[in-house]
Amino acid sequence: MAEEAAHSTSDATGDIVLETAHLVDIVWDKLLGWIEGFIAMLPNLAVALLVILAFALLARYAERLVQASAERASVNAQVASLAGVSTRIGLFGLGIFLALGLLDLQKTAMSLLAGVGVVGLALGFAFQDIASNFMSGVIMATRRPFEIGDLVESGGTMGFVDRLTLRATFIRNFDGQLVILPNKDVLQSPLINYSRRGRRRVRVPVGVAYDTDLERAREVAREAIVDVPGLDPEQGAQAVFSGFGGSSIDLDVYFWLDLSLEDADYLQARSEGVIAIKKAFDEADIEIPFPIRTLSWPEALRIRRRDDEQESSS
C-alpha cells in the first residue's frame, strides 16, 4: 500500500512538472513571437516615427504661416491664432493616422476616429451655449460689423466697443461701466453702429407757447444749434414742429454730430444743444411754457356747489 501511495504521488508530481513545462513553453513561444514581430516591425516603426516627426514640423510651420497670413489680412488676432492652431492640430492628426496605417493599425485609427466623434457630439450638447458664442465670435471677427472703439448699440446697451473675444463682446457704456454681452446675443440682435458713417444725429425736443410766432421760433432754434461743439458743418441743423402738446407746440431740433472728432461726445453735445436753445429763446423772448391743466366743471356740479355755499352762509 505504501509503495502504491508513493507511486501515485510521484506520478502527480510528474504531471505537474510536465504541465508547468508546457505552460512555460507556451509563454516563451509567445514572447518569441512578439519579439520577432517587433523586430520585423522595426523598419515600419522607424518610418512611422519619421512621418510623425515630419508632420509635427510641418504642422508648426503651417501654423505660423496661416496665422501670419490671417493677421496680414486684418483678421481678428484671436481668429488668426485659432486658424493657426486648427491647422497645426489637423496636420499633426493626419500624421498620426498615417503612422498608424504604416503599422497596420487601421482598426485602431478607425476606433480613435469613432471615439473622437462620439466625444465631440457629447461635448457639443453639453457646451451648446459656449459653442454658439464661440462660433458667433468667429463670424463677427470675420465679418467685422464694428471696430474697437466704435460707438454701437445692441440689445439695449449703448457704448464704445472695448474689445472682442471669441466668447463675448465688451462694451463700455456712457456711465463708464464695462458691459459684457455674449457674442450669440450680439449676432442675433439688431446692431446699430453709429461710427460706421462717422456721424450721428442728435435730437433735442423743446416746446413753445401756442401764441408764439412759430416760424421765428424755428429759425431761432436752428441758428442757436449751429455753434454747438462737434456739429457737422456740412449737415447743419434742422428744426421741425412735430405736433400739438398739452401745453405747448412741440419742436424737434436735429443736428449731426461729427464722431471723427476726438472731443465729440453725444451726451455733451445734446446738453450743449439744450443750453444753446434755452439761451436763444430767452434772448428772443420766446416762452417755453410750464405744463398747464384746465379743469372743467359741469353745470349741475356748479349749481350744487352754489346751493351748498348759500346754505352754509345762511
KOLLUMGU-544217 format. One record per residue (C-alpha): residue number from 1; x, y, z; chain. Coordinates in pm, 1 decimal. Example, Ala and Ser with C-alpha at 12.3 -4.5 7.8 and 13.67 -1.06 7.14 Angstrom:
<k: 1 X: 1230.0 Y: -450.0 Z: 780.0 c: A>
<k: 2 X: 1367.0 Y: -106.0 Z: 714.0 c: A>
END
This chain:
<k: 1 X: 0.0 Y: 0.0 Z: 0.0 c: A>
<k: 2 X: 277.3 Y: 238.9 Z: 89.5 c: A>
<k: 3 X: 452.9 Y: 165.3 Z: -236.0 c: A>
<k: 4 X: 131.4 Y: 234.1 Z: -430.1 c: A>
<k: 5 X: 80.0 Y: 568.2 Z: -246.1 c: A>
<k: 6 X: 436.7 Y: 671.9 Z: -315.4 c: A>
<k: 7 X: 397.2 Y: 574.9 Z: -682.2 c: A>
<k: 8 X: 76.2 Y: 777.6 Z: -718.9 c: A>
<k: 9 X: 240.4 Y: 1077.3 Z: -551.1 c: A>
<k: 10 X: 535.1 Y: 1065.4 Z: -786.6 c: A>
<k: 11 X: 300.1 Y: 1039.9 Z: -1086.6 c: A>
<k: 12 X: 105.4 Y: 1353.7 Z: -970.6 c: A>
<k: 13 X: 429.2 Y: 1543.2 Z: -919.8 c: A>
<k: 14 X: 543.7 Y: 1443.9 Z: -1264.3 c: A>
<k: 15 X: 217.8 Y: 1560.3 Z: -1420.8 c: A>
<k: 16 X: 250.5 Y: 1899.6 Z: -1251.2 c: A>
<k: 17 X: 607.4 Y: 1935.1 Z: -1373.9 c: A>
<k: 18 X: 500.9 Y: 1845.0 Z: -1728.9 c: A>
<k: 19 X: 210.5 Y: 2094.0 Z: -1721.8 c: A>
<k: 20 X: 437.9 Y: 2366.8 Z: -1585.5 c: A>
<k: 21 X: 693.9 Y: 2299.2 Z: -1852.9 c: A>
<k: 22 X: 421.6 Y: 2309.6 Z: -2117.2 c: A>
<k: 23 X: 296.8 Y: 2647.5 Z: -1991.6 c: A>
<k: 24 X: 649.0 Y: 2784.6 Z: -1986.0 c: A>
<k: 25 X: 696.5 Y: 2670.2 Z: -2344.0 c: A>
<k: 26 X: 372.3 Y: 2842.0 Z: -2448.2 c: A>
<k: 27 X: 468.9 Y: 3167.7 Z: -2277.1 c: A>
<k: 28 X: 819.5 Y: 3152.6 Z: -2422.2 c: A>
<k: 29 X: 687.6 Y: 3087.3 Z: -2770.6 c: A>
<k: 30 X: 450.2 Y: 3382.2 Z: -2729.5 c: A>
<k: 31 X: 731.4 Y: 3609.7 Z: -2616.6 c: A>
<k: 32 X: 948.2 Y: 3494.6 Z: -2903.6 c: A>
<k: 33 X: 663.6 Y: 3566.5 Z: -3142.7 c: A>
<k: 34 X: 623.1 Y: 3915.5 Z: -3002.5 c: A>
<k: 35 X: 996.4 Y: 3979.6 Z: -3020.4 c: A>
<k: 36 X: 1013.3 Y: 3855.2 Z: -3376.8 c: A>
<k: 37 X: 709.7 Y: 4063.9 Z: -3468.5 c: A>
<k: 38 X: 863.4 Y: 4370.4 Z: -3305.2 c: A>
<k: 39 X: 1191.9 Y: 4312.7 Z: -3488.8 c: A>
<k: 40 X: 1002.5 Y: 4268.5 Z: -3814.0 c: A>
<k: 41 X: 806.4 Y: 4588.2 Z: -3746.0 c: A>
<k: 42 X: 1113.8 Y: 4796.8 Z: -3662.6 c: A>
<k: 43 X: 1152.0 Y: 4936.4 Z: -4016.5 c: A>
<k: 44 X: 784.2 Y: 5033.7 Z: -4026.7 c: A>
<k: 45 X: 809.5 Y: 5175.7 Z: -3674.3 c: A>
<k: 46 X: 1107.3 Y: 5388.1 Z: -3774.0 c: A>
<k: 47 X: 922.2 Y: 5514.4 Z: -4082.0 c: A>
<k: 48 X: 614.1 Y: 5587.0 Z: -3869.9 c: A>
<k: 49 X: 821.0 Y: 5787.1 Z: -3622.0 c: A>
<k: 50 X: 978.8 Y: 5980.2 Z: -3907.9 c: A>
<k: 51 X: 632.6 Y: 6051.3 Z: -4050.8 c: A>
<k: 52 X: 510.7 Y: 6181.1 Z: -3712.6 c: A>
<k: 53 X: 822.5 Y: 6397.3 Z: -3671.9 c: A>
<k: 54 X: 790.2 Y: 6534.4 Z: -4024.6 c: A>
<k: 55 X: 422.4 Y: 6617.9 Z: -3981.5 c: A>
<k: 56 X: 495.1 Y: 6777.7 Z: -3642.4 c: A>
<k: 57 X: 749.1 Y: 7010.3 Z: -3802.6 c: A>
<k: 58 X: 519.3 Y: 7074.0 Z: -4098.6 c: A>
<k: 59 X: 227.9 Y: 7148.8 Z: -3866.0 c: A>
<k: 60 X: 432.2 Y: 7402.0 Z: -3668.2 c: A>
<k: 61 X: 548.7 Y: 7576.8 Z: -3985.5 c: A>
<k: 62 X: 196.0 Y: 7574.1 Z: -4132.4 c: A>
<k: 63 X: 56.7 Y: 7720.4 Z: -3808.5 c: A>
<k: 64 X: 292.4 Y: 8018.0 Z: -3825.8 c: A>
<k: 65 X: 225.8 Y: 8066.6 Z: -4194.5 c: A>
<k: 66 X: -155.0 Y: 8057.3 Z: -4160.2 c: A>
<k: 67 X: -154.2 Y: 8284.7 Z: -3855.3 c: A>
<k: 68 X: 75.0 Y: 8538.8 Z: -4021.7 c: A>
<k: 69 X: -135.6 Y: 8535.6 Z: -4339.3 c: A>
<k: 70 X: -455.5 Y: 8585.8 Z: -4139.7 c: A>
<k: 71 X: -303.3 Y: 8874.3 Z: -3944.8 c: A>
<k: 72 X: -185.6 Y: 9040.8 Z: -4266.5 c: A>
<k: 73 X: -542.8 Y: 9010.9 Z: -4394.6 c: A>
<k: 74 X: -652.8 Y: 9224.7 Z: -4093.0 c: A>
<k: 75 X: -836.8 Y: 8933.0 Z: -3934.7 c: A>
<k: 76 X: -901.1 Y: 8942.1 Z: -3561.2 c: A>
<k: 77 X: -589.8 Y: 8831.4 Z: -3371.2 c: A>
<k: 78 X: -775.5 Y: 8558.1 Z: -3184.5 c: A>
<k: 79 X: -931.4 Y: 8423.6 Z: -3503.2 c: A>
<k: 80 X: -589.3 Y: 8424.2 Z: -3668.2 c: A>
<k: 81 X: -446.5 Y: 8232.2 Z: -3373.7 c: A>
<k: 82 X: -740.1 Y: 7989.5 Z: -3385.6 c: A>
<k: 83 X: -684.0 Y: 7929.0 Z: -3758.0 c: A>
<k: 84 X: -316.6 Y: 7858.2 Z: -3695.7 c: A>
<k: 85 X: -383.4 Y: 7618.5 Z: -3407.4 c: A>
<k: 86 X: -654.2 Y: 7437.4 Z: -3605.7 c: A>
<k: 87 X: -412.0 Y: 7393.3 Z: -3895.4 c: A>
<k: 88 X: -143.0 Y: 7254.7 Z: -3664.8 c: A>
<k: 89 X: -379.5 Y: 7008.9 Z: -3495.0 c: A>
<k: 90 X: -523.1 Y: 6893.3 Z: -3826.9 c: A>
<k: 91 X: -184.3 Y: 6826.1 Z: -3985.6 c: A>
<k: 92 X: -45.6 Y: 6657.0 Z: -3675.5 c: A>
<k: 93 X: -355.2 Y: 6436.5 Z: -3651.8 c: A>
<k: 94 X: -315.7 Y: 6342.0 Z: -4017.3 c: A>
<k: 95 X: 44.3 Y: 6240.2 Z: -3948.8 c: A>
<k: 96 X: -60.7 Y: 6019.2 Z: -3657.7 c: A>
<k: 97 X: -322.0 Y: 5836.4 Z: -3864.8 c: A>
<k: 98 X: -72.9 Y: 5782.5 Z: -4147.9 c: A>
<k: 99 X: 175.5 Y: 5640.7 Z: -3896.2 c: A>
<k: 100 X: -88.0 Y: 5405.2 Z: -3758.0 c: A>
<k: 101 X: -157.9 Y: 5290.3 Z: -4112.5 c: A>
<k: 102 X: 209.9 Y: 5208.5 Z: -4165.7 c: A>
<k: 103 X: 198.8 Y: 4993.1 Z: -3850.3 c: A>
<k: 104 X: -110.4 Y: 4805.0 Z: -3978.1 c: A>
<k: 105 X: -321.9 Y: 4962.8 Z: -3703.1 c: A>
<k: 106 X: -603.4 Y: 5084.7 Z: -3926.8 c: A>
<k: 107 X: -864.0 Y: 4941.1 Z: -3692.8 c: A>
<k: 108 X: -712.5 Y: 5137.4 Z: -3406.8 c: A>
<k: 109 X: -722.0 Y: 5451.9 Z: -3617.7 c: A>
<k: 110 X: -1088.5 Y: 5397.7 Z: -3704.5 c: A>
<k: 111 X: -1167.4 Y: 5334.6 Z: -3337.8 c: A>
<k: 112 X: -995.0 Y: 5659.9 Z: -3246.0 c: A>
<k: 113 X: -1194.8 Y: 5846.5 Z: -3509.5 c: A>
<k: 114 X: -1519.8 Y: 5696.3 Z: -3382.1 c: A>
<k: 115 X: -1425.2 Y: 5783.2 Z: -3026.3 c: A>
<k: 116 X: -1339.6 Y: 6140.8 Z: -3119.7 c: A>
<k: 117 X: -1673.7 Y: 6172.7 Z: -3298.6 c: A>
<k: 118 X: -1871.9 Y: 6045.7 Z: -3000.2 c: A>
<k: 119 X: -1681.8 Y: 6270.0 Z: -2758.4 c: A>
<k: 120 X: -1727.9 Y: 6569.2 Z: -2988.3 c: A>
<k: 121 X: -2101.6 Y: 6504.6 Z: -3011.5 c: A>
<k: 122 X: -2134.7 Y: 6475.5 Z: -2634.5 c: A>
<k: 123 X: -1932.8 Y: 6791.3 Z: -2577.2 c: A>
<k: 124 X: -2142.4 Y: 6972.4 Z: -2839.5 c: A>
<k: 125 X: -2461.9 Y: 6902.7 Z: -2647.5 c: A>
<k: 126 X: -2303.9 Y: 6974.7 Z: -2308.7 c: A>
<k: 127 X: -2147.9 Y: 7305.1 Z: -2411.6 c: A>
<k: 128 X: -2401.9 Y: 7421.3 Z: -2666.8 c: A>
<k: 129 X: -2413.2 Y: 7783.6 Z: -2546.6 c: A>
<k: 130 X: -2034.9 Y: 7807.1 Z: -2526.8 c: A>
<k: 131 X: -2000.4 Y: 7664.6 Z: -2876.6 c: A>
<k: 132 X: -2267.7 Y: 7903.8 Z: -3005.1 c: A>
<k: 133 X: -2089.5 Y: 8205.0 Z: -2854.6 c: A>
<k: 134 X: -1759.6 Y: 8076.9 Z: -2992.8 c: A>
<k: 135 X: -1890.3 Y: 8040.0 Z: -3348.2 c: A>
<k: 136 X: -2065.8 Y: 8378.4 Z: -3323.8 c: A>
<k: 137 X: -1735.1 Y: 8534.3 Z: -3220.2 c: A>
<k: 138 X: -1561.8 Y: 8377.5 Z: -3519.8 c: A>
<k: 139 X: -1834.4 Y: 8504.6 Z: -3755.1 c: A>
<k: 140 X: -1822.4 Y: 8858.3 Z: -3613.1 c: A>
<k: 141 X: -1443.5 Y: 8865.3 Z: -3623.6 c: A>
<k: 142 X: -1461.4 Y: 8763.0 Z: -3988.8 c: A>
<k: 143 X: -1745.5 Y: 8991.4 Z: -4097.8 c: A>
<k: 144 X: -1627.2 Y: 9275.7 Z: -3871.4 c: A>
<k: 145 X: -1956.3 Y: 9462.3 Z: -3810.5 c: A>
<k: 146 X: -1763.0 Y: 9702.4 Z: -3585.6 c: A>
<k: 147 X: -1411.3 Y: 9800.8 Z: -3487.3 c: A>
<k: 148 X: -1259.7 Y: 9853.6 Z: -3144.4 c: A>
<k: 149 X: -1366.2 Y: 10199.6 Z: -3024.5 c: A>
<k: 150 X: -1682.3 Y: 10218.1 Z: -3237.9 c: A>
<k: 151 X: -1999.0 Y: 10359.6 Z: -3085.6 c: A>
<k: 152 X: -2258.9 Y: 10082.3 Z: -3108.7 c: A>
<k: 153 X: -2595.1 Y: 9983.4 Z: -2964.0 c: A>
<k: 154 X: -2707.6 Y: 9622.4 Z: -2922.6 c: A>
<k: 155 X: -2967.5 Y: 9459.4 Z: -2700.3 c: A>
<k: 156 X: -3048.0 Y: 9785.7 Z: -2524.9 c: A>
<k: 157 X: -2680.4 Y: 9850.0 Z: -2441.5 c: A>
<k: 158 X: -2510.1 Y: 10150.1 Z: -2594.7 c: A>
<k: 159 X: -2146.1 Y: 10244.3 Z: -2568.5 c: A>
<k: 160 X: -1799.6 Y: 10208.9 Z: -2715.7 c: A>
<k: 161 X: -1657.6 Y: 9868.1 Z: -2808.7 c: A>
<k: 162 X: -1376.8 Y: 9792.2 Z: -2565.6 c: A>
<k: 163 X: -1270.5 Y: 9454.3 Z: -2703.9 c: A>
<k: 164 X: -1399.5 Y: 9145.2 Z: -2879.9 c: A>
<k: 165 X: -1313.0 Y: 8792.0 Z: -2772.7 c: A>
<k: 166 X: -1428.4 Y: 8459.7 Z: -2913.2 c: A>
<k: 167 X: -1682.0 Y: 8433.5 Z: -2630.7 c: A>
<k: 168 X: -1812.4 Y: 8782.8 Z: -2556.2 c: A>
<k: 169 X: -1820.7 Y: 9145.6 Z: -2668.3 c: A>
<k: 170 X: -1713.7 Y: 9407.8 Z: -2414.6 c: A>
<k: 171 X: -1888.2 Y: 9747.1 Z: -2440.1 c: A>
<k: 172 X: -1809.4 Y: 10045.8 Z: -2218.8 c: A>
<k: 173 X: -2129.1 Y: 10247.1 Z: -2172.8 c: A>
<k: 174 X: -2161.2 Y: 10620.1 Z: -2108.1 c: A>
<k: 175 X: -2150.7 Y: 10559.4 Z: -1731.9 c: A>
<k: 176 X: -1802.2 Y: 10414.6 Z: -1767.1 c: A>
<k: 177 X: -1920.2 Y: 10062.1 Z: -1681.2 c: A>
<k: 178 X: -1799.7 Y: 9761.1 Z: -1879.4 c: A>
<k: 179 X: -2092.1 Y: 9558.5 Z: -2011.4 c: A>
<k: 180 X: -2021.2 Y: 9200.7 Z: -2125.5 c: A>
<k: 181 X: -2254.8 Y: 9073.8 Z: -2397.2 c: A>
<k: 182 X: -2245.5 Y: 8711.9 Z: -2520.3 c: A>
<k: 183 X: -2148.5 Y: 8700.6 Z: -2885.5 c: A>
<k: 184 X: -2457.1 Y: 8494.3 Z: -2966.2 c: A>
<k: 185 X: -2685.4 Y: 8772.9 Z: -2841.2 c: A>
<k: 186 X: -2492.0 Y: 9039.6 Z: -3030.9 c: A>
<k: 187 X: -2502.5 Y: 8841.6 Z: -3355.5 c: A>
<k: 188 X: -2875.1 Y: 8761.4 Z: -3328.8 c: A>
<k: 189 X: -2987.9 Y: 9109.1 Z: -3213.5 c: A>
<k: 190 X: -3014.1 Y: 9424.8 Z: -3425.0 c: A>
<k: 191 X: -2683.5 Y: 9611.1 Z: -3411.5 c: A>
<k: 192 X: -2652.6 Y: 9986.2 Z: -3467.5 c: A>
<k: 193 X: -2302.8 Y: 10108.6 Z: -3547.0 c: A>
<k: 194 X: -2302.0 Y: 10487.0 Z: -3513.5 c: A>
<k: 195 X: -1934.7 Y: 10511.8 Z: -3604.0 c: A>
<k: 196 X: -1962.5 Y: 10335.7 Z: -3938.5 c: A>
<k: 197 X: -2077.7 Y: 10655.8 Z: -4112.3 c: A>
<k: 198 X: -1861.4 Y: 10874.8 Z: -3890.8 c: A>
<k: 199 X: -2154.7 Y: 11078.4 Z: -3756.9 c: A>
<k: 200 X: -2472.9 Y: 11051.6 Z: -3555.8 c: A>
<k: 201 X: -2790.3 Y: 11260.0 Z: -3548.4 c: A>
<k: 202 X: -2883.1 Y: 11425.1 Z: -3219.4 c: A>
<k: 203 X: -3241.4 Y: 11518.0 Z: -3131.1 c: A>
<k: 204 X: -3329.0 Y: 11796.3 Z: -2886.4 c: A>
<k: 205 X: -3705.1 Y: 11831.3 Z: -2815.9 c: A>
<k: 206 X: -3848.0 Y: 12161.5 Z: -2692.1 c: A>
<k: 207 X: -4193.2 Y: 12319.7 Z: -2661.0 c: A>
<k: 208 X: -4311.4 Y: 12677.5 Z: -2733.1 c: A>
<k: 209 X: -4628.3 Y: 12857.1 Z: -2625.1 c: A>
<k: 210 X: -4932.4 Y: 12848.5 Z: -2851.2 c: A>
<k: 211 X: -4920.1 Y: 13223.8 Z: -2915.6 c: A>
<k: 212 X: -4556.8 Y: 13210.8 Z: -3036.3 c: A>
<k: 213 X: -4454.1 Y: 13304.5 Z: -3388.7 c: A>
<k: 214 X: -4368.2 Y: 12950.3 Z: -3499.1 c: A>
<k: 215 X: -4155.3 Y: 13043.7 Z: -3798.9 c: A>
<k: 216 X: -3944.5 Y: 13278.6 Z: -3586.8 c: A>
<k: 217 X: -3908.9 Y: 13018.9 Z: -3308.4 c: A>
<k: 218 X: -3794.3 Y: 12758.1 Z: -3559.0 c: A>
<k: 219 X: -3533.3 Y: 12990.4 Z: -3705.5 c: A>
<k: 220 X: -3402.9 Y: 13096.0 Z: -3363.1 c: A>
<k: 221 X: -3366.5 Y: 12730.7 Z: -3254.5 c: A>
<k: 222 X: -3189.3 Y: 12635.0 Z: -3574.5 c: A>
<k: 223 X: -2940.8 Y: 12922.2 Z: -3552.6 c: A>
<k: 224 X: -2874.6 Y: 12851.6 Z: -3185.2 c: A>
<k: 225 X: -2763.0 Y: 12495.8 Z: -3260.0 c: A>
<k: 226 X: -2506.9 Y: 12592.0 Z: -3525.4 c: A>
<k: 227 X: -2237.6 Y: 12678.1 Z: -3268.7 c: A>
<k: 228 X: -2262.6 Y: 12350.6 Z: -3072.4 c: A>
<k: 229 X: -1914.7 Y: 12185.7 Z: -3048.7 c: A>
<k: 230 X: -1880.5 Y: 11879.5 Z: -3268.3 c: A>
<k: 231 X: -2163.1 Y: 11969.2 Z: -3505.0 c: A>
<k: 232 X: -2109.2 Y: 11853.7 Z: -3863.0 c: A>
<k: 233 X: -2098.4 Y: 12182.2 Z: -4060.4 c: A>
<k: 234 X: -2191.5 Y: 12011.3 Z: -4386.3 c: A>
<k: 235 X: -2524.5 Y: 11892.6 Z: -4248.1 c: A>
<k: 236 X: -2604.9 Y: 12196.7 Z: -4033.9 c: A>
<k: 237 X: -2915.6 Y: 12190.2 Z: -3813.9 c: A>
<k: 238 X: -3282.8 Y: 12129.0 Z: -3877.9 c: A>
<k: 239 X: -3585.9 Y: 12231.3 Z: -3672.4 c: A>
<k: 240 X: -3931.2 Y: 12085.3 Z: -3737.4 c: A>
<k: 241 X: -4259.9 Y: 12100.9 Z: -3548.1 c: A>
<k: 242 X: -4386.9 Y: 11757.5 Z: -3453.0 c: A>
<k: 243 X: -4732.9 Y: 11824.1 Z: -3308.7 c: A>
<k: 244 X: -4957.7 Y: 11989.6 Z: -3053.3 c: A>
<k: 245 X: -4877.3 Y: 11911.8 Z: -2693.0 c: A>
<k: 246 X: -5086.1 Y: 11951.2 Z: -2382.1 c: A>
<k: 247 X: -4947.2 Y: 12295.8 Z: -2303.6 c: A>
<k: 248 X: -4711.5 Y: 12373.0 Z: -2593.5 c: A>
<k: 249 X: -4641.2 Y: 12317.6 Z: -2959.4 c: A>
<k: 250 X: -4365.2 Y: 12058.1 Z: -2981.6 c: A>
<k: 251 X: -4049.5 Y: 12144.6 Z: -3172.3 c: A>
<k: 252 X: -3772.6 Y: 11893.3 Z: -3251.8 c: A>
<k: 253 X: -3426.8 Y: 12025.6 Z: -3329.1 c: A>
<k: 254 X: -3190.3 Y: 11787.8 Z: -3514.0 c: A>
<k: 255 X: -2821.8 Y: 11816.5 Z: -3588.3 c: A>
<k: 256 X: -2548.6 Y: 11576.1 Z: -3690.3 c: A>
<k: 257 X: -2257.6 Y: 11507.9 Z: -3458.6 c: A>
<k: 258 X: -1919.9 Y: 11450.8 Z: -3621.3 c: A>
<k: 259 X: -1790.2 Y: 11141.2 Z: -3442.1 c: A>
<k: 260 X: -1449.3 Y: 11168.0 Z: -3604.9 c: A>
<k: 261 X: -1358.8 Y: 11446.6 Z: -3363.7 c: A>
<k: 262 X: -1183.3 Y: 11328.2 Z: -3050.9 c: A>
<k: 263 X: -1383.6 Y: 11557.5 Z: -2820.7 c: A>
<k: 264 X: -1719.4 Y: 11480.3 Z: -2983.9 c: A>
<k: 265 X: -1949.0 Y: 11321.2 Z: -2729.6 c: A>
<k: 266 X: -2317.4 Y: 11255.9 Z: -2783.1 c: A>
<k: 267 X: -2441.0 Y: 11338.1 Z: -2434.0 c: A>
<k: 268 X: -2228.0 Y: 11650.6 Z: -2405.2 c: A>
<k: 269 X: -2339.3 Y: 11770.7 Z: -2748.1 c: A>
<k: 270 X: -2705.1 Y: 11720.9 Z: -2660.2 c: A>
<k: 271 X: -2653.0 Y: 11909.1 Z: -2334.0 c: A>
<k: 272 X: -2485.7 Y: 12195.8 Z: -2517.9 c: A>
<k: 273 X: -2777.8 Y: 12198.7 Z: -2760.1 c: A>
<k: 274 X: -3030.5 Y: 12234.4 Z: -2476.9 c: A>
<k: 275 X: -2830.3 Y: 12519.2 Z: -2323.3 c: A>
<k: 276 X: -2797.5 Y: 12699.0 Z: -2656.6 c: A>
<k: 277 X: -3170.5 Y: 12676.3 Z: -2735.8 c: A>
<k: 278 X: -3273.7 Y: 12793.8 Z: -2387.2 c: A>
<k: 279 X: -3037.5 Y: 13091.4 Z: -2404.9 c: A>
<k: 280 X: -3151.2 Y: 13186.8 Z: -2755.1 c: A>
<k: 281 X: -3521.1 Y: 13163.4 Z: -2659.0 c: A>
<k: 282 X: -3464.3 Y: 13382.8 Z: -2352.5 c: A>
<k: 283 X: -3292.3 Y: 13647.1 Z: -2564.0 c: A>
<k: 284 X: -3571.0 Y: 13635.5 Z: -2823.2 c: A>
<k: 285 X: -3849.7 Y: 13642.5 Z: -2556.5 c: A>
<k: 286 X: -3984.4 Y: 13306.2 Z: -2675.2 c: A>
<k: 287 X: -4168.7 Y: 13130.9 Z: -2396.0 c: A>
<k: 288 X: -4110.8 Y: 12766.6 Z: -2306.3 c: A>
<k: 289 X: -4435.9 Y: 12709.9 Z: -2112.5 c: A>
<k: 290 X: -4483.2 Y: 12509.7 Z: -1797.8 c: A>
<k: 291 X: -4738.5 Y: 12227.0 Z: -1812.9 c: A>
<k: 292 X: -5092.0 Y: 12374.8 Z: -1793.9 c: A>
<k: 293 X: -5401.4 Y: 12192.5 Z: -1669.3 c: A>
<k: 294 X: -5753.6 Y: 12321.7 Z: -1740.7 c: A>
<k: 295 X: -6032.3 Y: 12199.4 Z: -1511.4 c: A>
<k: 296 X: -6387.5 Y: 12191.6 Z: -1647.1 c: A>
<k: 297 X: -6685.1 Y: 12197.8 Z: -1406.4 c: A>
<k: 298 X: -7016.2 Y: 12053.3 Z: -1530.2 c: A>
<k: 299 X: -7323.2 Y: 12284.4 Z: -1494.4 c: A>
<k: 300 X: -7501.4 Y: 12056.4 Z: -1245.4 c: A>
<k: 301 X: -7196.0 Y: 12042.0 Z: -1022.9 c: A>
<k: 302 X: -7162.8 Y: 12423.3 Z: -1023.4 c: A>
<k: 303 X: -7530.7 Y: 12467.6 Z: -924.6 c: A>
<k: 304 X: -7497.5 Y: 12215.8 Z: -643.7 c: A>
<k: 305 X: -7184.4 Y: 12383.8 Z: -513.6 c: A>
<k: 306 X: -7355.1 Y: 12725.0 Z: -523.4 c: A>
<k: 307 X: -7650.9 Y: 12589.6 Z: -325.3 c: A>
<k: 308 X: -7414.6 Y: 12439.1 Z: -70.9 c: A>
<k: 309 X: -7237.4 Y: 12770.4 Z: -29.1 c: A>
<k: 310 X: -7570.0 Y: 12953.2 Z: 19.0 c: A>
<k: 311 X: -7684.0 Y: 12703.1 Z: 284.1 c: A>
<k: 312 X: -7358.4 Y: 12731.2 Z: 469.4 c: A>
<k: 313 X: -7372.1 Y: 13112.1 Z: 465.2 c: A>
<k: 314 X: -7729.6 Y: 13117.9 Z: 595.6 c: A>
END
